[in-house]
Amino acid sequence: MLFSYSGCGGNKNNFQTYEECEAKCIISKVVNENPCEQPREEGLCSAVIHKWFYDKTARECRSFVYSGCAGNSNNFETREECEQQCVAETSALSACEQPQDSGPCKASFQRYFYNPFSAQCEMFLYGGCEGNQNNFKTKKECDENCTIQSIRPPNPCELPVEVGPCKATLTRYYYNRASKRCETFSYGGCRGNKNNFETKAECKKQCGKDNAPTGDGCNAPKDPGTCTKNLYLWYFDRESLVCKPFIYGGCGGNANRYVTKEECERRCVAPLPARAICSLPNAVGSCRRSLSRFYYDFEAKACRSFTYTGCEGNANNFRTEAECFAKCSSVQ
C-alpha cells in the first residue's frame, strides 16, 4: 500500500516503487504454474511462520518454516488446504504410471524408471532432488514393482466401470459382468480403466463369451487371482453354503466371483435343495451383535430360535419362524 515517508527513521518495509515491494514481499503467483510442482521455498525474510508445502517426491504434504516474504505458491496455511490442492490430483497415479522425471538438480545418479511405452524398466540420470516415485535405485527393484503388472495385466472385461475424474460426457461402452452385456456409460474423458470401448462391436469382440469365466463357479474354491488390484467381490462358500465377500486381485482366479451378493445368491444359493441348507448345524457366527434368528433342527424336525452374532454362520439362518418353516418343513 502507498504511504507518505517523512524521510528519516522508519524500517525496511519501505520501497520506492510498487514493483520493488511486490518482488520482495508477495508470494509469486506464476500464471498456469502448478503450485504442487514447485519446490519448497522459505523466502527471504526472517520471520518464523509454520506453513505446509507439497513434496512431490514423497507425494505428501509436509510442514516447513516460511520466512514471511517472497517464496512461491507451494505455500499453504494448513495441511488440509495443501492436501485438497495437491494430493487429490496426484494420488490416482501409481509410481509405474508417473512420467520419467530427472528433477531440477544437477547431479548424475544412475536410476531406473518404468517406461509404459516399451513396457520395460530403463536407465536414466537423476539430478538428485525432487522428481517423482517412478525412480528406482536398481533395475531389479523397478522390475519387481512395475513389469510384473505389465506382463499380467488385468482382464479389462472384469474391471468395474470407471467414468474418470474429468468432466466430459463421451458415450462409451463397458462390459457389465452382472448382465453379461456391453452397455453404454458417460466417460469423463481422462483416466478410468480399460473396460472402456468406443463402439459396442469393439466391446463385444473383446468381452464376448470366449472371455467370460469358465467352469462351475459355485463349486470352485475362493481364488483372489494373481494381480494387485483391490476389487471387492463375492464368492460362494461351499462349507457354509453362503456368499461371502473377498478381495479379488483383478486377473486370473476362477469363476467363483460375483459383482454383488445378490448375483452370487441367485446363481449358487437359490438352486440348492432344501435338505442341503436345512441339515446344516446351528451356527451363531463370530461377531458381537445379538440378532434374533431361527434355524431348522434337522433331528427334531422343528424350527428353533437362536441368537445370531451378525457375521459368518451358515445358510441355516432365517429371519422369521415362518421363513424357516416354509423352506424346511418338507425336508425328510
PyMOL commands that set and color helices and strands:
alter all, ss='L'
color gray80, all
select helices_A, chain A and resi 18-25+35-37+79-90+95-97+139-151+156-158+200-207+209-211+217-219+261-269+274-278+321-328
alter helices_A, ss='H'
color red, helices_A
select strands_A, chain A and resi 49-55+60-66+109-115+120-126+170-176+181-187+231-237+242-248+291-297+302-308
alter strands_A, ss='S'
color yellow, strands_A
deselect
rebuild
show_as cartoon
